[in-house]
Amino acid sequence: MSVLQSFVDSVRNGAIEVIDLTAPLTAETPILQLPEPFGNTIPFRLEEISRYDDRGPAWYWNDIHTGEHTGTHFDAPVHWVTARDGQDVSQVPARSLIAPAVVLDLAAEASKDPDFLLQIDHVKEWERANGPLPEGGWLLYRTGWDARSADQAAFLNADETGPHTPGISVECAQWLAAETPILGLGVETVGTDAGAAHSFDPPFPCHSFLLGAGKYGLTQLRNLDRLPVTGAVVVAPPLPIEGGSGSPVRVLALVER
């Protein structure tokens, strides 16, 4: 039996489970809100073209209005100024869109402190218990924040000082970018950086260091609690938008059962 036939059979018979890590796209999907004078993305919206009516009697279809970075989405390197000459989303190699993944679960810590930051020591402790981070793979950072994804206000968790959501320290972001073999970082929050990252030095270090190093980002993931600590494979193909900085993406995890 061929490798591909064996794979298809394993999916069909449940030996490989397919887990959807994607948040649905609706008009209520939470989106990033930047303060003035910065520009903001638009909410997701469907605009009906026809629905079995005089505009098209046998078909239903819509125009889609959305930003590149709305809902569960893929960050390409060119999204950030530190990689302004890097890959756009259409240039990400297809082979990079299927990759191993590991899960670092700090949901207990984030539940006690919405500004919780992943540190280098957390990752090294995880490696002592589980082995090295995967070469050319995803680091999926679970904080439990997907439980808030049905409510824009709770998801952004902002007050007069700005958003309060968990993330990664400056030192850890720089270390992950420069010293580890990962392909990219996946998170449950609205972006790869902490809510307070605008005040860090440099600001938004995950974007700055990881994208600057040619790595990728996945955001607004869910169901990370259903994944094993190691052993999953993530399939995350964005739309190949020429010149695009990112794209909504359907992220699937393959897990052996």
C-alpha atoms as one frame of an Amber mdcrd trajectory, in Angstrom:
protein
   0.000   0.000   0.000   1.283   3.469  -0.860   2.065   6.030   1.838  -0.718
   8.328   0.634  -3.312   5.552   0.477  -2.351   4.493   3.994  -2.782   8.084
   5.137  -6.236   8.406   3.542  -7.345   5.103   5.051  -6.119   6.200   8.477
  -8.134   9.418   8.280 -11.239   7.526   7.169 -11.032   4.859   9.851 -10.183
   7.271  12.664  -6.621   6.136  13.240  -5.740   9.748  12.415  -8.112  12.307
  13.906  -8.542  15.655  12.137  -9.054  18.463  14.675 -10.164  21.896  13.510
  -8.184  24.676  15.223 -10.072  27.435  13.385 -12.528  29.992  14.772 -15.639
  30.520  12.597 -15.711  33.729  10.572 -18.797  35.824  11.314 -19.658  39.487
  11.744 -19.032  38.937  15.484 -15.515  37.506  15.085 -13.259  39.581  17.382
 -10.793  41.860  15.596  -7.782  43.860  16.697  -8.500  47.464  17.712  -5.558
  49.864  17.394  -5.728  53.325  18.968  -5.836  56.491  16.881  -4.181  57.586
  14.655  -3.508  54.029  13.414  -5.667  52.371  10.784  -7.835  49.370  11.656
  -9.080  46.332   9.797 -12.757  45.833   8.973 -15.056  43.251  10.563 -15.907
  40.197   8.503 -19.002  40.625   6.333 -20.847  38.675   3.650 -22.594  40.630
   0.909 -25.146  38.561  -0.913 -24.934  38.498  -4.718 -27.877  36.164  -5.330
 -29.813  33.433  -3.540 -31.994  31.373  -5.831 -33.812  34.503  -6.973 -34.050
  36.885  -9.921 -30.379  37.795  -9.464 -29.427  34.139  -9.989 -32.245  31.570
  -9.954 -30.205  28.412  -9.410 -27.323  29.551  -7.260 -26.360  31.220  -3.992
 -23.118  33.189  -3.571 -21.602  36.149  -1.749 -18.871  38.743  -1.881 -16.569
  38.529   1.128 -15.440  41.665   2.969 -12.617  41.020   5.413  -9.116  41.982
   6.420  -6.079  39.784   5.937  -5.702  39.553   9.718  -9.312  38.840  10.723
 -10.198  35.702  12.668  -7.881  32.707  12.585  -5.168  33.930  10.256  -1.626
  33.472   8.986   1.037  36.179   9.432   3.611  36.252   6.638   7.037  37.824
   7.339   6.306  40.936   5.244   3.552  41.816   7.731   6.200  43.520   9.885
   8.724  46.230   9.124  11.596  44.018  10.281  10.849  41.803   7.251   9.654
  44.428   4.811  11.613  42.695   2.040  10.597  39.208   3.197   8.054  36.715
   1.922   4.522  37.839   1.264   1.797  35.312   1.966   1.787  33.992  -1.619
   5.520  33.258  -1.392   5.385  30.951   1.626   6.603  27.556   0.322   3.800
  24.999   0.106   5.947  22.443   1.944   6.005  24.769   4.967   2.222  24.624
   5.278   2.305  21.056   6.644   4.511  20.799   9.709   4.877  19.110  13.102
   3.558  20.937  16.146   4.014  20.927  19.899   1.822  22.483  22.579   3.037
  24.534  25.540   0.108  24.786  27.960   0.255  27.749  30.334  -3.523  28.154
  30.653  -3.425  27.801  34.442  -0.966  30.685  34.748  -2.872  32.871  32.273
  -6.129  32.277  34.150  -4.578  33.921  37.203  -2.899  36.778  35.316  -4.257
  38.056  31.976  -0.907  39.780  31.378   1.031  36.541  31.849   4.166  36.287
  29.679   5.913  33.145  28.482   9.583  33.206  29.489  12.625  31.342  28.185
  12.690  29.241  31.364   9.143  28.014  30.690  10.206  26.729  27.280  13.425
  25.153  28.577  11.480  23.428  31.356   9.084  22.080  28.720  12.037  20.827
  26.647  13.511  18.997  29.640  10.220  17.142  30.016   9.314  16.618  26.356
  12.408  16.948  24.200  13.560  19.705  21.842  11.244  22.006  19.924  10.536
  20.584  16.462  12.786  21.622  13.624  10.642  23.331  11.002   7.587  22.971
  13.234   5.026  25.051  15.091   5.162  26.098  18.711   1.490  26.325  19.768
   1.100  28.397  22.928  -2.076  27.546  24.854  -3.422  30.103  27.330  -7.114
  29.158  27.409  -7.952  32.479  25.775 -10.110  30.830  23.120 -12.830  30.477
  25.782 -13.395  34.237  25.381 -13.601  34.234  21.585 -17.387  34.699  21.380
 -17.162  38.136  23.030 -15.106  40.977  21.523 -14.804  42.880  24.811 -13.758
  39.825  26.833 -11.384  38.686  24.096  -9.525  42.011  23.889  -9.903  42.593
  27.654  -9.055  46.289  27.375  -9.285  49.069  29.931  -8.013  52.643  30.037
  -4.419  51.370  29.927  -4.974  49.159  26.872  -5.573  45.446  26.213  -4.670
  42.799  28.767  -4.042  39.424  27.115  -1.267  36.867  27.644   1.756  36.714
  25.409   5.514  36.279  25.290   8.296  38.307  26.886  10.746  40.322  24.796
  13.626  38.039  25.761  11.684  34.872  24.958  10.469  36.199  21.596  14.029
  37.098  20.608  15.309  33.708  21.764  12.592  31.783  19.903  13.411  33.716
  16.738  17.182  33.392  16.892  17.958  30.258  18.894  15.248  27.720  18.104
  14.450  25.781  14.914  10.701  26.417  14.911   8.855  27.410  11.754   6.466
  29.710  13.585   4.313  30.512  16.581   0.606  29.819  17.028  -1.569  31.458
  19.701  -5.207  31.704  20.800  -5.228  35.482  21.233  -6.020  38.161  18.629
  -2.338  38.467  17.707   0.934  36.735  18.501   1.947  39.469  20.936   0.674
  40.204  24.428  -2.005  42.836  24.842   0.487  45.139  26.557   3.192  44.601
  23.911   2.788  48.162  22.594   4.667  49.238  25.727   7.528  46.718  25.383
  11.009  47.517  24.080  10.888  46.832  21.220   7.129  47.045  20.822   5.392
  43.877  19.606   8.481  41.667  19.956   6.902  38.487  18.544   6.081  40.308
  15.332   9.407  42.111  15.315  11.724  39.182  16.031   9.874  36.137  14.682
   8.617  37.665  11.435  11.940  39.473  11.117  13.637  36.066  11.213  11.441
  34.790   8.386   9.183  32.771  10.672   5.374  32.734  10.616   2.436  33.401
  12.910  -0.950  31.764  13.463  -3.527  33.522  15.614  -6.978  33.036  17.130
  -6.587  29.273  17.316  -8.928  27.073  19.313  -9.085  23.449  20.509  -5.419
  23.357  21.462  -6.550  21.497  24.576  -7.433  18.553  22.313  -3.886  18.182
  21.001  -1.116  16.055  22.461   1.920  17.822  23.871   3.952  16.421  20.974
   3.165  14.394  17.873   0.539  16.470  16.057   0.920  17.714  12.496  -0.581
  21.079  11.526  -1.929  21.906   8.078  -2.283  25.690   7.667  -2.636  26.870
   4.047  -3.388  30.597   3.689  -4.789  32.100   0.509  -1.919  32.904  -1.902
  -2.675  36.637  -2.063   0.072  38.223  -4.162   1.614  41.046  -2.167  -0.489
  40.081   0.854   0.782  40.342   4.418  -1.439  37.541   5.680  -4.672  35.674
   5.121  -7.535  34.017   6.950  -6.701  30.327   7.185  -8.378  27.010   8.005
  -5.970  25.378  10.437  -6.246  21.613  10.881  -4.304  19.333  13.210  -3.691
  15.650  12.457  -3.365  13.449  15.532  -2.717   9.705  15.694  -5.193   7.838
  17.893
